[in-house]
Amino acid sequence: MKLLQTLVASDGFRISTENPRRTAHYQLLMKRAEELRVDAILLPGGYWTVRNEVEVRATAMEMAEMARSRGIALIAGIDVEEEEPGRAKKSKVGPHPAFPYFGFAAALGQALKLWQQTSDNGSNSHDVPEEMIPSNQRVVSIAGKNVATLICGELYSPHARRAMGESNVDLVVDLGHVGMGQGLIPAMKCMVKAALCTVAHTQHVKSGSLHYLDARGIQNSVSCDECEYVGDEDFWIAYTVRTIE
């Protein structure tokens, strides 16, 4: 399986009026993905932002169809615009409210899967009901590999790690938002140990590295300076291609 892993400039993050520019760059990225013959594109949490939760699925479907029409799977995130920027608030939807941040996976020949972020650190992951813990309901098949999606701080959940270890996954991807801190790499290592799989991360940055650990736990991070790009100095997507055996 060939994965196009990305880091994205933080300019315009969680601003819904920035969607047209972000979609235009996504379309440029898809052209590169076609040329590179990748199986899937990975974009970070909140790559697109919508005004309310009603718009989430329609936006996911629209972006998924753009990729699928080119024979490429898409894993990405959509956030709901915040009333108070920078403050994560629980959603009012459902019996067990979660954060207003969503991830989706659009694999070829499969129904779109859409999930809501359940926790953002190890502590509040203990409050997530058993039926909502990220597990095999987060798995899709891409190019013969079982791929699971976590949304940002769900990576820190010991319950999610346990569940991934029971789900026979080949790859776990984490849709980071911004600034996951020094705990990111240790959390990725814990996931590799628990699930015996490859782990790939993506997020918004000013500068940084695309972090990746293979199933043996060997880290192969790639700095932005070593990446290819689409875009310009105001807004860009850095990318590299990973092969999951």
C-alpha positions, 0 to 999 in steps of 0.5 A: 500500500502506498500512502501520501502522508502530509503536513499542512500549513496552519494558516486558515486553520478552523476558518470555514471561509478558507475552504475554497483555498484548501480545496484548491490545494487538495485538488493539486495534491490529488494530481500529484497523487495520481502521478505517484500512483498512491493508494491513499491520501492522508490529510490532518484533522480539521483540514476543512472547517464547516459552520455546523455539524449538519454540513460535515457529512456532505463535505466529507462526501464531496471531498471523498468523491473527488479522490475516488473518481481518481481511484484514490482513497482519502482519510481526512478531518473536518472540524466544526467552526468554534464559537471561541477559537482555540477552546475545544467544546463538547458537542451537544449531539448524541447520548455521549457528547464528544468533541465537534471534530470529525474524521472520515475514511473513503476507501474504494468500493466501500461506504464512507465512514465518518467518526467523531473525536471521543477524547483529546488526552489520556485522562478524559479517554477514561470517560469514553463509553466502551461502545464509543472507544475507537476500535474495529469500527474505525477500520477500512480496507485499502489496497489489501491493508487494514487501516484504522483512523484515530482523531488527534488526541485519541492517540493518547487513549490506552483504551484505543491502543488496547482496541487497536491491538484486538483489531488486526490492523496493518496501519493506524493513522492519526489525524492531528490538529496542531501542536500535539507536544512531546508526547506524540512520539512516545504515544506512537511507540505505544501504539506500535507496541500494542497493535504491532502495526505501522503508525503515521501522523499528520497535522497542521504546522508552521514547520516540522516533520512527518512522523512515521513508525513502522511495525518494528517500531523504527522511526522514520520521520521526514522534515518539511525541508526534505518533502515535496510541496504543493502551494506557496509560502502562504499556504502549502501542503508538504508530502512524502510517500510511504509504502506499507508492506 
